[in-house]
Amino acid sequence: MAHCIVPEAEAILDKEFPVHNHGFVRLVDYLGGDERVVQAARVSYGEGTRTVREDAALIDYLLRNEHTSPFEQVVLTFHIKLPIFVARQWIRHRTARLNEISGRYSILKDEFWLPSPDAVAKQSKDNKQGRTDEPFSPETARTVISSMEKEQQHAYEHYSQLLEMEVARELARVNLPLSTYTEWYWQMDLHNLLRFLMLRLDHHAQREIREYAQVIYDITKKVAPLTCASFENHVLKGTRLSGEETAIIRKLWNGENITIDERTKRILEEKLNSKF
């Protein structure tokens, strides 16, 4: 296999893409791109790359039919700065290799995440782990944000006082809030990265991690644009149907008159109306 250089990816290497008030994502390195996916897929019968159109068709076939191993040949490494509460959701994706800054060795910075006013909303009544889409009034939002900021400042003052007393850093850090920023190097192959993006670009994911996922997706499109175009078509803008749902669609397609129970109708509507 030839070494793969992607000019669009080279152009953004080490460039910081800001997220929120203190966070960022930057592409540190990459191994391969669409060309590597094609090379890996065709290695079994020894043919090299062809035209872009043929390569796109092959990538589309592989992704649509879940032939995942060629995508695992592409690897992206990111440097990410993010609040701890986002990191603790992120770490659930266990197929990555990462190295995180340690508060046992380093003095953590006086930097904390704060929501924008339009992100401050009530707890959702039908989504136990999320908020409503309707934000508080600007006045209420400012009050909430001010309260959070005061608590953050107090926590960091206490942290600094403990450090001045020569309390061990591993103890001094423990009362810092989840809004404290952390940093890590995060490396993942393209197949598992697309799985991460499928879940974290979904509207059910928390807003703050979705915003990081969008930046990562925009970067990934520079590295593997053909793969991302297929992923967007089949995954982000597509949906999976159960056997029952497929039968309903087939009958409707054939012009049959059918009765759909309310539960199934609701699930189908949600699937069709909730895509990226």
VOPAGU-2260 file (C-alpha; in pm, 1 decimal, decimal comma):
REM VOPAGU-2260
SITE   aa  ch    i         X         Y         Z
SITE  MET   A    0       0,0       0,0       0,0
SITE  ALA   A    1     120,2     348,5     -87,2
SITE  HIS   A    2     145,9     614,5     180,6
SITE  CYS   A    3    -173,2     823,2     172,3
SITE  ILE   A    4    -154,4    1202,3     182,6
SITE  VAL   A    5    -480,1    1397,4     193,1
SITE  PRO   A    6    -412,9    1765,7     105,9
SITE  GLU   A    7    -734,6    1889,0     273,3
SITE  ALA   A    8    -633,9    1714,6     596,3
SITE  GLU   A    9    -276,1    1841,6     575,9
SITE  ALA   A   10    -411,9    2196,5     554,6
SITE  ILE   A   11    -583,5    2173,5     895,6
SITE  LEU   A   12    -326,1    1973,4    1092,1
SITE  ASP   A   13    -272,2    2129,4    1437,5
SITE  LYS   A   14    -531,7    2399,9    1373,4
SITE  GLU   A   15    -753,9    2464,1    1676,9
SITE  PHE   A   16   -1127,5    2461,6    1613,4
SITE  PRO   A   17   -1295,3    2630,3    1912,0
SITE  VAL   A   18   -1584,9    2470,2    2097,6
SITE  HIS   A   19   -1769,6    2655,9    2374,8
SITE  ASN   A   20   -1587,4    2918,4    2578,4
SITE  HIS   A   21   -1252,0    2746,2    2641,8
SITE  GLY   A   22   -1261,4    2416,4    2452,7
SITE  PHE   A   23   -1119,9    2312,5    2118,3
SITE  VAL   A   24   -1058,5    2020,4    1884,8
SITE  ARG   A   25    -751,2    1986,5    1667,0
SITE  LEU   A   26    -637,8    1712,2    1433,7
SITE  VAL   A   27    -291,7    1606,4    1545,3
SITE  ASP   A   28    -231,2    1330,2    1292,8
SITE  TYR   A   29    -405,4    1087,9    1060,9
SITE  LEU   A   30    -320,9     758,2     894,1
SITE  GLY   A   31    -484,5     716,5     555,4
SITE  GLY   A   32    -807,8     841,8     405,8
SITE  ASP   A   33   -1055,6     725,4     143,5
SITE  GLU   A   34    -766,7     593,5     -65,1
SITE  ARG   A   35    -655,9     368,6     220,6
SITE  VAL   A   36   -1009,2     228,4     258,0
SITE  VAL   A   37   -1012,2     142,7    -112,4
SITE  GLN   A   38    -663,0      -8,4    -102,6
SITE  ALA   A   39    -753,0    -225,9     194,0
SITE  ALA   A   40   -1075,0    -344,6      31,2
SITE  ARG   A   41    -907,5    -435,0    -298,9
SITE  VAL   A   42    -596,6    -595,4    -156,1
SITE  SER   A   43    -752,8    -942,3    -177,6
SITE  TYR   A   44    -730,1    -935,7    -554,7
SITE  GLY   A   45    -438,7    -699,6    -596,5
SITE  GLU   A   46    -594,7    -407,3    -784,2
SITE  GLY   A   47    -501,6     -49,8    -703,8
SITE  THR   A   48    -719,6     255,8    -695,6
SITE  ARG   A   49    -936,2     343,5    -995,8
SITE  THR   A   50   -1140,3     655,9   -1067,5
SITE  VAL   A   51   -1290,5     869,1    -789,7
SITE  ARG   A   52   -1635,1     759,8    -904,7
SITE  GLU   A   53   -1546,2     391,5    -879,2
SITE  ASP   A   54   -1379,1     446,2    -543,2
SITE  ALA   A   55   -1689,8     625,8    -414,3
SITE  ALA   A   56   -1909,9     337,7    -534,3
SITE  LEU   A   57   -1688,8      83,0    -357,9
SITE  ILE   A   58   -1683,2     281,7     -33,3
SITE  ASP   A   59   -2060,3     320,3     -51,3
SITE  TYR   A   60   -2100,4     -55,4     -98,7
SITE  LEU   A   61   -1871,3    -131,3     194,6
SITE  LEU   A   62   -2045,3     107,5     432,5
SITE  ARG   A   63   -2398,0      16,4     322,7
SITE  ASN   A   64   -2329,5    -352,7     373,4
SITE  GLU   A   65   -2129,0    -303,8     693,8
SITE  HIS   A   66   -1798,6    -441,9     566,7
SITE  THR   A   67   -1614,9    -258,8     841,5
SITE  SER   A   68   -1253,5    -379,0     836,0
SITE  PRO   A   69   -1130,6    -152,1     549,6
SITE  PHE   A   70   -1245,0     152,4     749,4
SITE  GLU   A   71   -1044,1      31,5    1047,6
SITE  GLN   A   72    -727,2      89,2     840,6
SITE  VAL   A   73    -776,9     466,6     872,8
SITE  VAL   A   74    -683,6     624,2    1208,3
SITE  LEU   A   75    -731,9     981,8    1333,1
SITE  THR   A   76    -564,8    1138,9    1638,1
SITE  PHE   A   77    -718,7    1445,7    1801,8
SITE  HIS   A   78    -611,7    1682,8    2078,7
SITE  ILE   A   79    -930,4    1785,7    2258,6
SITE  LYS   A   80    -998,9    2027,8    2540,1
SITE  LEU   A   81   -1339,3    1970,1    2699,7
SITE  PRO   A   82   -1528,3    2004,0    3028,0
SITE  ILE   A   83   -1518,4    1701,0    3255,3
SITE  PHE   A   84   -1893,8    1638,3    3237,6
SITE  VAL   A   85   -1861,2    1596,5    2858,9
SITE  ALA   A   86   -1550,0    1381,1    2899,0
SITE  ARG   A   87   -1734,1    1139,0    3128,1
SITE  GLN   A   88   -1996,1    1076,9    2859,3
SITE  TRP   A   89   -1726,8    1058,0    2591,7
SITE  ILE   A   90   -1527,3     792,7    2776,3
SITE  ARG   A   91   -1815,0     548,2    2732,3
SITE  HIS   A   92   -1680,7     489,8    2381,3
SITE  ARG   A   93   -1419,2     235,4    2479,1
SITE  THR   A   94   -1271,8     166,3    2134,4
SITE  ALA   A   95   -1035,5     466,5    2149,6
SITE  ARG   A   96    -680,8     506,0    2274,7
SITE  LEU   A   97    -637,9     813,9    2488,8
SITE  ASN   A   98    -407,1     993,5    2726,2
SITE  GLU   A   99    -558,1    1256,6    2956,9
SITE  ILE   A  100    -399,1    1540,7    3152,1
SITE  SER   A  101    -357,0    1443,6    3518,3
SITE  GLY   A  102    -460,3    1666,8    3806,5
SITE  ARG   A  103    -220,8    1465,5    4021,2
SITE  TYR   A  104      76,7    1601,8    3826,4
SITE  SER   A  105     -49,7    1931,9    3683,4
SITE  ILE   A  106    -214,3    2234,0    3838,0
SITE  LEU   A  107    -549,7    2268,3    3666,3
SITE  LYS   A  108    -632,4    2599,2    3501,9
SITE  ASP   A  109    -889,2    2850,6    3622,0
SITE  GLU   A  110   -1114,2    2769,7    3324,5
SITE  PHE   A  111   -1470,7    2644,9    3351,2
SITE  TRP   A  112   -1751,9    2572,9    3110,2
SITE  LEU   A  113   -2057,2    2797,5    3123,5
SITE  PRO   A  114   -2372,3    2753,5    2914,8
SITE  SER   A  115   -2486,1    3010,4    2663,8
SITE  PRO   A  116   -2820,7    3168,8    2758,3
SITE  ASP   A  117   -3009,9    2972,7    2492,5
SITE  ALA   A  118   -2879,2    2646,0    2642,4
SITE  VAL   A  119   -3037,3    2705,7    2984,3
SITE  ALA   A  120   -3369,9    2523,0    2998,4
SITE  LYS   A  121   -3597,5    2322,1    3226,6
SITE  GLN   A  122   -3577,7    1947,7    3278,9
SITE  SER   A  123   -3776,5    1767,2    3011,4
SITE  LYS   A  124   -4088,4    1587,5    3133,8
SITE  ASP   A  125   -4066,8    1313,7    2870,0
SITE  ASN   A  126   -3687,3    1275,3    2856,9
SITE  LYS   A  127   -3545,2    1187,2    3198,0
SITE  GLN   A  128   -3186,1    1260,4    3095,4
SITE  GLY   A  129   -3233,3    1583,1    2900,5
SITE  ARG   A  130   -3373,5    1933,9    2889,9
SITE  THR   A  131   -3659,4    2089,1    2697,1
SITE  ASP   A  132   -3601,3    2268,5    2366,7
SITE  GLU   A  133   -3755,2    2586,3    2508,6
SITE  PRO   A  134   -3495,9    2797,7    2696,5
SITE  PHE   A  135   -3563,5    3011,9    2999,9
SITE  SER   A  136   -3611,7    3384,8    2955,9
SITE  PRO   A  137   -3286,4    3578,8    2907,0
SITE  GLU   A  138   -3320,7    3724,2    3257,7
SITE  THR   A  139   -3358,3    3383,6    3422,3
SITE  ALA   A  140   -3075,2    3242,2    3212,6
SITE  ARG   A  141   -2842,4    3520,3    3326,1
SITE  THR   A  142   -2930,9    3449,1    3689,2
SITE  VAL   A  143   -2856,2    3077,9    3645,2
SITE  ILE   A  144   -2527,2    3142,9    3466,0
SITE  SER   A  145   -2418,9    3398,3    3727,1
SITE  SER   A  146   -2490,9    3150,3    4006,4
SITE  MET   A  147   -2287,4    2879,4    3832,0
SITE  GLU   A  148   -1997,4    3117,0    3772,5
SITE  LYS   A  149   -1985,4    3224,0    4137,9
SITE  GLU   A  150   -1972,9    2859,8    4252,9
SITE  GLN   A  151   -1691,4    2788,9    4006,1
SITE  GLN   A  152   -1488,2    3085,7    4129,0
SITE  HIS   A  153   -1537,0    2979,5    4489,1
SITE  ALA   A  154   -1429,3    2622,9    4412,6
SITE  TYR   A  155   -1113,8    2738,9    4234,3
SITE  GLU   A  156   -1025,0    2978,8    4517,4
SITE  HIS   A  157   -1052,8    2689,5    4760,7
SITE  TYR   A  158    -839,7    2471,4    4530,1
SITE  SER   A  159    -573,7    2745,1    4513,4
SITE  GLN   A  160    -573,0    2784,7    4890,7
SITE  LEU   A  161    -513,3    2413,2    4937,8
SITE  LEU   A  162    -224,3    2423,1    4692,6
SITE  GLU   A  163     -73,4    2717,3    4881,5
SITE  MET   A  164     -96,5    2506,3    5198,8
SITE  GLU   A  165     107,4    2243,2    5008,3
SITE  VAL   A  166    -180,4    1995,6    5016,6
SITE  ALA   A  167    -109,0    1724,7    4758,6
SITE  ARG   A  168    -247,9    1809,3    4415,5
SITE  GLU   A  169    -430,1    1475,7    4401,2
SITE  LEU   A  170    -631,7    1581,3    4707,9
SITE  ALA   A  171    -667,9    1952,6    4633,2
SITE  ARG   A  172    -843,5    1882,6    4302,6
SITE  VAL   A  173   -1125,7    1663,5    4431,5
SITE  ASN   A  174   -1375,0    1943,7    4503,6
SITE  LEU   A  175   -1342,3    2105,0    4161,5
SITE  PRO   A  176   -1670,0    2091,9    3966,0
SITE  LEU   A  177   -1759,4    1890,4    3656,2
SITE  SER   A  178   -1738,0    2212,7    3455,9
SITE  THR   A  179   -1356,9    2212,4    3496,9
SITE  TYR   A  180   -1174,8    2165,5    3167,2
SITE  THR   A  181    -958,5    1864,6    3095,4
SITE  GLU   A  182    -750,0    1775,8    2788,6
SITE  TRP   A  183    -663,7    1454,0    2614,3
SITE  TYR   A  184    -515,0    1299,1    2304,9
SITE  TRP   A  185    -785,5    1075,9    2156,5
SITE  GLN   A  186    -714,3     827,2    1878,4
SITE  MET   A  187    -970,7     611,1    1700,1
SITE  ASP   A  188   -1000,8     418,8    1376,2
SITE  LEU   A  189   -1249,5     546,3    1119,4
SITE  HIS   A  190   -1502,7     264,7    1163,1
SITE  ASN   A  191   -1537,2     323,9    1536,9
SITE  LEU   A  192   -1520,1     700,5    1490,0
SITE  LEU   A  193   -1826,2     680,7    1264,4
SITE  ARG   A  194   -2002,0     480,0    1535,2
SITE  PHE   A  195   -1915,2     753,0    1785,5
SITE  LEU   A  196   -2050,9    1017,8    1548,5
SITE  MET   A  197   -2368,7     820,5    1479,5
SITE  LEU   A  198   -2450,0     826,9    1851,4
SITE  ARG   A  199   -2319,4    1170,4    1945,5
SITE  LEU   A  200   -2468,7    1362,0    1652,0
SITE  ASP   A  201   -2808,4    1215,2    1730,4
SITE  HIS   A  202   -3058,4    1460,5    1879,0
SITE  HIS   A  203   -3091,7    1239,5    2189,5
SITE  ALA   A  204   -2727,0    1311,3    2282,2
SITE  GLN   A  205   -2657,4    1600,4    2516,6
SITE  ARG   A  206   -2621,9    1929,8    2332,9
SITE  GLU   A  207   -2268,0    1996,9    2454,8
SITE  ILE   A  208   -2122,8    1667,7    2329,5
SITE  ARG   A  209   -2314,3    1707,4    2003,0
SITE  GLU   A  210   -2130,9    2032,7    1946,1
SITE  TYR   A  211   -1794,7    1859,2    1986,3
SITE  ALA   A  212   -1910,7    1574,3    1762,2
SITE  GLN   A  213   -2005,6    1820,0    1487,8
SITE  VAL   A  214   -1656,9    1973,4    1487,8
SITE  ILE   A  215   -1498,0    1627,2    1477,7
SITE  TYR   A  216   -1726,1    1528,7    1191,1
SITE  ASP   A  217   -1630,5    1842,0     995,0
SITE  ILE   A  218   -1263,3    1751,2    1043,5
SITE  THR   A  219   -1322,7    1387,5     948,6
SITE  LYS   A  220   -1482,8    1500,7     623,0
SITE  LYS   A  221   -1148,2    1658,6     533,2
SITE  VAL   A  222    -970,4    1326,7     588,7
SITE  ALA   A  223   -1223,3    1092,3     426,2
SITE  PRO   A  224   -1486,3    1289,7     228,5
SITE  LEU   A  225   -1617,4     995,1      24,6
SITE  THR   A  226   -1663,4     783,4     336,2
SITE  CYS   A  227   -1840,0    1067,1     515,7
SITE  ALA   A  228   -2072,4    1129,9     220,3
SITE  SER   A  229   -2178,6     765,2     228,7
SITE  PHE   A  230   -2206,8     771,7     608,6
SITE  GLU   A  231   -2428,8    1079,4     593,8
SITE  ASN   A  232   -2655,0     922,3     331,7
SITE  HIS   A  233   -2694,4     579,0     490,1
SITE  VAL   A  234   -2658,6     653,2     861,8
SITE  LEU   A  235   -2712,5    1018,6     955,2
SITE  LYS   A  236   -2997,0    1070,5     710,2
SITE  GLY   A  237   -3109,5     708,6     692,3
SITE  THR   A  238   -3291,4     489,6     941,3
SITE  ARG   A  239   -3320,4     125,0    1034,7
SITE  LEU   A  240   -3658,1     -43,9    1018,2
SITE  SER   A  241   -3780,5    -347,9    1207,6
SITE  GLY   A  242   -3940,4    -638,2    1026,2
SITE  GLU   A  243   -4284,4    -509,8    1123,7
SITE  GLU   A  244   -4203,5    -159,2    1005,4
SITE  THR   A  245   -4061,2    -287,2     677,1
SITE  ALA   A  246   -4382,1    -481,2     614,9
SITE  ILE   A  247   -4586,7    -165,5     674,7
SITE  ILE   A  248   -4375,4      38,0     431,5
SITE  ARG   A  249   -4400,3    -240,3     171,7
SITE  LYS   A  250   -4781,3    -248,0     197,0
SITE  LEU   A  251   -4805,4     129,0     173,6
SITE  TRP   A  252   -4572,7     124,1    -127,6
SITE  ASN   A  253   -4803,6    -128,0    -295,7
SITE  GLY   A  254   -5102,9      94,0    -229,8
SITE  GLU   A  255   -5270,2    -131,2      23,8
SITE  ASN   A  256   -5507,9      11,6     282,1
SITE  ILE   A  257   -5377,0     -79,3     625,2
SITE  THR   A  258   -5443,6      15,8     984,6
SITE  ILE   A  259   -5140,8     110,4    1196,1
SITE  ASP   A  260   -5169,6     104,9    1574,7
SITE  GLU   A  261   -5080,1     429,4    1751,8
SITE  ARG   A  262   -4761,6     296,4    1911,7
SITE  THR   A  263   -4613,9     175,3    1581,9
SITE  LYS   A  264   -4721,1     496,7    1410,0
SITE  ARG   A  265   -4550,0     704,5    1677,8
SITE  ILE   A  266   -4226,1     505,0    1653,4
SITE  LEU   A  267   -4220,9     532,8    1273,0
SITE  GLU   A  268   -4285,8     905,5    1286,1
SITE  GLU   A  269   -4006,0     952,1    1538,2
SITE  LYS   A  270   -3760,7     758,3    1321,6
SITE  LEU   A  271   -3851,1     950,4    1007,5
SITE  ASN   A  272   -3857,5    1294,4    1170,4
SITE  SER   A  273   -3551,7    1276,2    1393,2
SITE  LYS   A  274   -3267,6    1234,3    1145,9
SITE  PHE   A  275   -2965,0    1466,0    1123,4
